[in-house]
Amino acid sequence: MVRRPRIRVGEGSGKQLHCSKRRCFRECPPRTACFSFPAITFPGAPPAMRYFNVESVRLMCELMRSHGIAPQPALDAAGIAPALLDDPSARIAGSAELAFLRLFRRQMGGVGALAVEVGRRYRLATLGPLGLAALSAPTVAASLQVIVRYQGLSFSWLGFTVEPDGDACLIRLDAQPAPLDLRDFLLCRDLAAAASMLRDLAGEDACFAGAALSLDDPGQAEGLQAHLRCALALDTDASSVRLGHAELLRANPHHSLSTHALGLSACEALAHSGADAAGAASAQVEALLARHAGRLLGHDEVASLLATSERSLRRRLEREGTSFRLVRERVLRARAEQLLRATPLSMADIAEQLGFSDASSFCQAFRRWTGQPPSALRLRVST
């Protein structure tokens, strides 16, 4: 009889699960694979300042079309050039993806089980190099190690950590990085996506041992338990999912040592390339506009503050698939929605805070950005 590996909390800065033989994933045979989940090392910025692969938005656009809804207005309002959807290497600012997410939910409000409908479309193959590295790892445990280490390269706005739970592991989901109005939706979407990705790794019969979600609106979890095929608690203080010992030890049918090494190398290069750092042109412009809230800075002023020419700044923004006008409108819109949701300020006061000459100019701009007057958003929030 083969003895199960002893699982314990390791020493060091992060929690680790490993067998007593302390061997790595490649060396451990399937029946004695070691479970090692090091502390997160991805040096990325907070999600709102990160740059996300455009694949997530592309999948949501496909879902909109399947329901007869044109995604173009939402893309335009979020400042995302449609041409970017056809570029597999394109990345968009986190703030742009947030803007699109909110519009997507609003326009798809009549679709039942929306979070699950979206989440099930995310498969490991949609994660680029991260998905390649996970799919080609020797076991599910090894795949999980890769995903935890490079989670900043995923589509998720959540943070997640792994810790021992008897002879299994507990994956804790942290929704704090996500905006409050999107947390429930993103928790349900990402858990649905995780279930689909587990099946990519271990077969259609694979499932979690149990899940728990802390939701303000349990209705967001419609259809989730059926998709997970495991017990789901919705009245807990924290969100987590449990992965059993048998699932962790499952061998990946697509395991390839050379492909895995190639995927890891690509992940490492992306993690340290600055692709997600706040140094990109649009992120720099966003930061400056946010810092000078109350003034409608022009293109020339921002270029001067960045010690570059207007022409150079325009070209840099074009390479990122955006423009100064789109970035400024995105910043103004985000700030306007925040003030409308969280403060009792009058339209005139909000206009002044944003740098508009009067309330009428602000209301016209807001209607152009969203297709509705600011009073409609405030009314929706109050009800």
PyMOL commands that set and color helices and strands:
alter all, ss='L'
color gray80, all
select helices_A, chain A and resi 30-32+47-49+55-66+72-78+82-86+94-107+114-119+124-127+129-135+140-149+151-153+180-202+218-221+224-228+245-248+257-271+281-291+299-305+310-319+324-342+347-354+359-370+374-382
alter helices_A, ss='H'
color red, helices_A
select strands_A, chain A and resi 51-53+91-93+159-165+168-174+210-214+232-233+235-243
alter strands_A, ss='S'
color yellow, strands_A
deselect
rebuild
show_as cartoon
